[in-house]
Amino acid sequence: MKRPFLKEEHEIFREALQKFLAKEAAPFYQKWEQDKQVPRSFWKKAGEQGFLCPQVDENYGGLNADFGYSVVISEEFEKIGTALTGFGLHNDIVIPYIETYGNAEQKNRWLPKATTGEMISAIGMTEPGAGSDLAAVKTTAIRDGDDYIINGEKTFITNGYSADLVVVVCNTDPKAYPSHKGISLIVVERGTPGFKRGKKLNKVGQHANDTSELIFEDARVPAANLLGEEGKGFYYLMNQLQQERLMVAIQTVAGIERMLDLTIDYVKEREAFGRRISKFQNTQFRLAELKTGLSIGRTFVDRLVEEHMAGEDIVDEVSMAKWWTTDLAQKAAVECMQLYGGYGYMEEYEIARRYRDVAVTSIYAGTNEIMKNIIAKNMGL
């Protein structure tokens, strides 16, 4: 399938990334799953090869690359494992906040280390009592001279245990009405007094994706770490969520392709009742349906990538893509595991991991129910 936004240079970049991942990630992935952590050494190796934040301006150590490179990185990391989603979060979700809303001093301080892997980033949105409803965050940041004093908790934070820098969604004006006008974004760095990590969370899947709680107890953060303007944080979040949800759709389509490829290979080899499973009509129909869904999904998502690169407002469309592709991925995981029979339930087969890992995709980056709410609202319903 032709993908107009990918040129020869993107495919050369993809080949280099594939070789890198085959050597530095694939052989160690199972250990990372057991350790519930991707080692910092891998982050640094990825940075050395130009696979972190390629879109960052050359003045800050990046490649000044277009969004097509982010698509390639997301697809290839997803083929290794969904639990590498922390790299996509760093590259395409957290660092763009600093690129877009940071001042010159902040960019000089943080962006170069983000591109080398010396600094791992996270974003603290979700709280024990606030998920998709970002205006309901309770974490406060109260101005005290040249500092903010932050109190509150965040949970389900990807890269939370490893992060050297966290963009924290805070309420700087608890009396604001409506409440979203009190939301601000403040960068909290490793070693900040009063900032500590909670436990690594024990998830159903995506085990190598380090996820933890963040705790702020009178954490004193310089006011110079405010991103953009005070009280504008909610609007910044809304502006950036288009790309976040598009990235989920891109990764999800790549994951469906991986599950389909694995299953096709398996059914061509496995025999039952004297013939290969691939020769049964039931197998053929199920895989034909998944192939159709994959092609439809990729066509739609690729169109959105082009429109996103052109700077268009596609909030409705990325909401559609996010819920539809993640629903399809969950269906694909169930269908593919079924075709493996009992072996599909064994951890030694990648499809078992894919089955576990895909479950959360309909929840993070805004639940699929919220996606449908956004679409319905923009329909005037």
ZALO-512862 format. One line per field, with one value per residue (C-alpha): residue in one letter; residue number from 1; x, y, z. Coordinates in steps of 0.05 Angstrom, whole numbers, padded with zeros to 5 digits. Layout:
BEGIN
type	c(A,...)
seq	c(NUM,...)
east	c(X,...)
north	c(Y,...)
up	c(Z,...)
//
This chain:
BEGIN
type	c(M,K,R,P,F,L,K,E,E,H,E,I,F,R,E,A,L,Q,K,F,L,A,K,E,A,A,P,F,Y,Q,K,W,E,Q,D,K,Q,V,P,R,S,F,W,K,K,A,G,E,Q,G,F,L,C,P,Q,V,D,E,N,Y,G,G,L,N,A,D,F,G,Y,S,V,V,I,S,E,E,F,E,K,I,G,T,A,L,T,G,F,G,L,H,N,D,I,V,I,P,Y,I,E,T,Y,G,N,A,E,Q,K,N,R,W,L,P,K,A,T,T,G,E,M,I,S,A,I,G,M,T,E,P,G,A,G,S,D,L,A,A,V,K,T,T,A,I,R,D,G,D,D,Y,I,I,N,G,E,K,T,F,I,T,N,G,Y,S,A,D,L,V,V,V,V,C,N,T,D,P,K,A,Y,P,S,H,K,G,I,S,L,I,V,V,E,R,G,T,P,G,F,K,R,G,K,K,L,N,K,V,G,Q,H,A,N,D,T,S,E,L,I,F,E,D,A,R,V,P,A,A,N,L,L,G,E,E,G,K,G,F,Y,Y,L,M,N,Q,L,Q,Q,E,R,L,M,V,A,I,Q,T,V,A,G,I,E,R,M,L,D,L,T,I,D,Y,V,K,E,R,E,A,F,G,R,R,I,S,K,F,Q,N,T,Q,F,R,L,A,E,L,K,T,G,L,S,I,G,R,T,F,V,D,R,L,V,E,E,H,M,A,G,E,D,I,V,D,E,V,S,M,A,K,W,W,T,T,D,L,A,Q,K,A,A,V,E,C,M,Q,L,Y,G,G,Y,G,Y,M,E,E,Y,E,I,A,R,R,Y,R,D,V,A,V,T,S,I,Y,A,G,T,N,E,I,M,K,N,I,I,A,K,N,M,G,L)
seq	c(1,2,3,4,5,6,7,8,9,10,11,12,13,14,15,16,17,18,19,20,21,22,23,24,25,26,27,28,29,30,31,32,33,34,35,36,37,38,39,40,41,42,43,44,45,46,47,48,49,50,51,52,53,54,55,56,57,58,59,60,61,62,63,64,65,66,67,68,69,70,71,72,73,74,75,76,77,78,79,80,81,82,83,84,85,86,87,88,89,90,91,92,93,94,95,96,97,98,99,100,101,102,103,104,105,106,107,108,109,110,111,112,113,114,115,116,117,118,119,120,121,122,123,124,125,126,127,128,129,130,131,132,133,134,135,136,137,138,139,140,141,142,143,144,145,146,147,148,149,150,151,152,153,154,155,156,157,158,159,160,161,162,163,164,165,166,167,168,169,170,171,172,173,174,175,176,177,178,179,180,181,182,183,184,185,186,187,188,189,190,191,192,193,194,195,196,197,198,199,200,201,202,203,204,205,206,207,208,209,210,211,212,213,214,215,216,217,218,219,220,221,222,223,224,225,226,227,228,229,230,231,232,233,234,235,236,237,238,239,240,241,242,243,244,245,246,247,248,249,250,251,252,253,254,255,256,257,258,259,260,261,262,263,264,265,266,267,268,269,270,271,272,273,274,275,276,277,278,279,280,281,282,283,284,285,286,287,288,289,290,291,292,293,294,295,296,297,298,299,300,301,302,303,304,305,306,307,308,309,310,311,312,313,314,315,316,317,318,319,320,321,322,323,324,325,326,327,328,329,330,331,332,333,334,335,336,337,338,339,340,341,342,343,344,345,346,347,348,349,350,351,352,353,354,355,356,357,358,359,360,361,362,363,364,365,366,367,368,369,370,371,372,373,374,375,376,377,378,379,380,381)
east	c(00000,00029,00041,00054,00084,00140,00197,00261,00297,00244,00253,00328,00317,00269,00321,00373,00322,00302,00375,00385,00324,00341,00408,00394,00321,00291,00341,00330,00256,00235,00284,00257,00188,00212,00249,00188,00238,00275,00347,00374,00431,00382,00354,00424,00439,00375,00394,00464,00433,00384,00321,00299,00261,00283,00235,00274,00311,00384,00403,00381,00412,00354,00349,00295,00258,00186,00130,00141,00202,00159,00112,00169,00197,00129,00114,00181,00182,00111,00133,00182,00130,00074,00110,00160,00105,00146,00192,00134,00109,00178,00188,00119,00078,00121,00178,00131,00103,00172,00184,00117,00109,00178,00220,00292,00323,00278,00292,00367,00364,00321,00318,00391,00389,00322,00352,00412,00373,00408,00340,00277,00210,00140,00075,00034,-00039,-00079,-00094,-00128,-00192,-00184,-00172,-00202,-00232,-00169,-00205,-00217,-00144,-00132,-00056,-00043,00015,00013,00060,00109,00157,00201,00175,00112,00094,00063,00020,-00017,-00011,-00008,-00019,-00012,00047,00085,00161,00144,00196,00252,00234,00284,00233,00158,00109,00058,-00014,-00029,-00082,-00050,-00116,-00162,-00215,-00218,-00286,-00294,-00241,-00202,-00180,-00137,-00097,-00023,00036,00098,00162,00187,00258,00290,00317,00266,00254,00186,00180,00183,00162,00111,00113,00120,00049,00034,-00004,-00040,00004,00057,00105,00168,00133,00152,00089,00087,00056,00084,00077,00086,00090,00106,00151,00186,00195,00224,00171,00218,00195,00125,00111,00078,00028,-00005,-00078,-00068,-00049,-00117,-00115,-00044,-00066,-00125,-00079,-00030,-00079,-00092,-00021,-00023,-00086,-00060,00004,-00039,-00075,-00009,00020,-00044,-00047,00026,00007,-00051,-00005,00044,-00009,-00036,00033,00049,-00018,-00012,00056,00029,-00033,00008,00051,00002,-00039,-00105,-00145,-00093,-00087,-00059,-00103,-00095,-00136,-00199,-00251,-00262,-00188,-00188,-00251,-00227,-00159,-00191,-00235,-00176,-00136,-00194,-00199,-00124,-00125,-00184,-00152,-00085,-00116,-00154,-00097,-00048,-00095,-00097,-00021,-00020,-00072,-00036,00030,-00007,-00028,-00102,-00150,-00172,-00195,-00258,-00221,-00165,-00219,-00251,-00185,-00165,-00228,-00238,-00167,-00160,-00227,-00203,-00137,-00173,-00215,-00153,-00118,-00177,-00185,-00111,-00102,-00162,-00128,-00067,-00109,-00078,-00010,-00036,-00046,00027,00074,00128,00085,00085,00010,-00003,00036,00001,-00066,-00048,-00016,-00072,-00125,-00106,-00104,-00179,-00167,-00105,-00099,-00173,-00220,-00257,-00322,-00292,-00272,-00344,-00367,-00321,-00348,-00420,-00410,-00381,-00441,-00484,-00515)
north	c(00000,00067,00116,00185,00216,00164,00177,00138,00171,00147,00075,00080,00104,00046,-00005,00024,00023,-00049,-00071,-00033,-00064,-00134,-00128,-00085,-00099,-00164,-00211,-00177,-00161,-00221,-00201,-00130,-00159,-00197,-00137,-00092,-00041,-00022,-00007,00064,00036,00021,00091,00118,00071,00094,00166,00155,00128,00185,00146,00193,00257,00264,00322,00366,00424,00413,00470,00425,00360,00334,00319,00370,00312,00311,00271,00213,00193,00190,00143,00097,00096,00081,00025,-00010,-00005,-00033,-00093,-00110,-00101,-00056,-00046,-00001,00051,00093,00113,00140,00177,00209,00226,00247,00266,00295,00329,00366,00403,00432,00446,00482,00518,00521,00584,00587,00572,00512,00484,00492,00458,00397,00383,00363,00310,00285,00269,00231,00188,00220,00245,00204,00241,00228,00266,00267,00272,00216,00216,00165,00205,00237,00201,00224,00285,00327,00388,00349,00342,00355,00363,00435,00481,00543,00601,00616,00671,00645,00573,00531,00483,00421,00372,00312,00244,00217,00145,00100,00143,00112,00121,00145,00103,00122,00193,00249,00301,00300,00350,00353,00375,00419,00465,00532,00566,00520,00575,00583,00576,00537,00494,00480,00553,00538,00483,00494,00452,00450,00411,00372,00344,00284,00301,00355,00357,00329,00290,00215,00153,00105,00031,00003,-00018,-00091,-00090,-00144,-00131,-00085,-00108,-00078,-00011,00019,00049,00079,00127,00197,00231,00305,00326,00400,00392,00458,00472,00536,00580,00581,00509,00533,00514,00570,00613,00599,00577,00556,00483,00454,00487,00462,00392,00395,00421,00364,00307,00304,00279,00232,00197,00194,00160,00108,00093,00087,00040,-00001,-00012,-00036,-00083,-00112,-00125,-00160,-00205,-00222,-00239,-00284,-00320,-00331,-00362,-00407,-00433,-00450,-00496,-00526,-00587,-00614,-00673,-00686,-00617,-00549,-00503,-00450,-00494,-00493,-00443,-00417,-00398,-00366,-00325,-00300,-00279,-00248,-00206,-00183,-00167,-00125,-00087,-00076,-00047,-00002,00022,00036,00074,00119,00129,00145,00198,00228,00228,00269,00318,00324,00338,00393,00425,00410,00405,00332,00322,00285,00240,00220,00205,00159,00127,00117,00080,00041,00015,-00005,-00042,-00078,-00095,-00127,-00168,-00187,-00211,-00255,-00283,-00297,-00330,-00375,-00398,-00418,-00465,-00484,-00459,-00388,-00389,-00405,-00348,-00375,-00353,-00278,-00278,-00290,-00227,-00188,-00211,-00183,-00120,-00096,-00094,-00025,00010,00025,00058,00102,00168,00178,00119,00098,00121,00191,00187,00174,00231,00279,00256,00260,00330,00355,00326,00373,00316)
up	c(00000,-00021,00036,00006,00069,00071,00023,00007,00065,00114,00090,00096,00167,00179,00156,00203,00261,00246,00249,00314,00347,00322,00357,00418,00436,00410,00445,00512,00510,00552,00607,00605,00615,00676,00704,00690,00663,00600,00621,00615,00574,00518,00521,00512,00454,00420,00430,00402,00338,00329,00348,00404,00389,00316,00307,00355,00323,00306,00353,00410,00385,00343,00269,00253,00221,00198,00230,00182,00223,00285,00248,00229,00300,00330,00281,00290,00366,00367,00326,00381,00436,00459,00525,00489,00486,00536,00479,00438,00499,00508,00434,00412,00473,00529,00492,00444,00505,00518,00444,00437,00503,00533,00532,00505,00573,00584,00514,00523,00591,00573,00499,00485,00540,00515,00447,00476,00525,00584,00606,00606,00608,00632,00639,00702,00683,00715,00790,00835,00828,00759,00693,00628,00663,00666,00693,00757,00778,00852,00852,00872,00857,00901,00888,00944,00924,00867,00875,00870,00927,00896,00934,00906,00874,00803,00782,00721,00698,00640,00650,00720,00756,00707,00691,00703,00681,00691,00661,00718,00707,00768,00794,00806,00822,00862,00863,00787,00754,00711,00743,00678,00678,00739,00706,00692,00669,00713,00700,00760,00757,00791,00859,00874,00950,00967,00901,00906,00867,00892,00876,00806,00789,00776,00710,00671,00611,00581,00636,00607,00606,00673,00705,00774,00823,00834,00901,00916,00989,00994,00933,00921,00846,00816,00784,00724,00711,00691,00618,00581,00619,00685,00676,00603,00617,00600,00531,00520,00536,00488,00433,00442,00453,00377,00366,00427,00402,00331,00358,00393,00328,00290,00341,00344,00269,00271,00328,00289,00231,00276,00306,00237,00210,00270,00263,00188,00197,00253,00217,00155,00198,00248,00227,00251,00223,00171,00140,00156,00197,00142,00096,00139,00114,00185,00190,00122,00136,00204,00177,00115,00159,00201,00139,00113,00179,00180,00109,00125,00190,00158,00100,00148,00197,00140,00115,00184,00187,00123,00150,00217,00181,00142,00208,00202,00260,00260,00332,00311,00263,00311,00363,00312,00295,00367,00389,00324,00317,00390,00388,00326,00360,00418,00369,00331,00394,00413,00342,00333,00401,00385,00321,00361,00404,00471,00449,00444,00519,00532,00549,00503,00444,00429,00415,00490,00507,00452,00481,00549,00525,00479,00533,00560,00492,00496,00563,00559,00521,00537,00542,00479,00512,00518,00444,00426,00472,00434,00367,00390,00420,00354,00319,00360,00401)
//
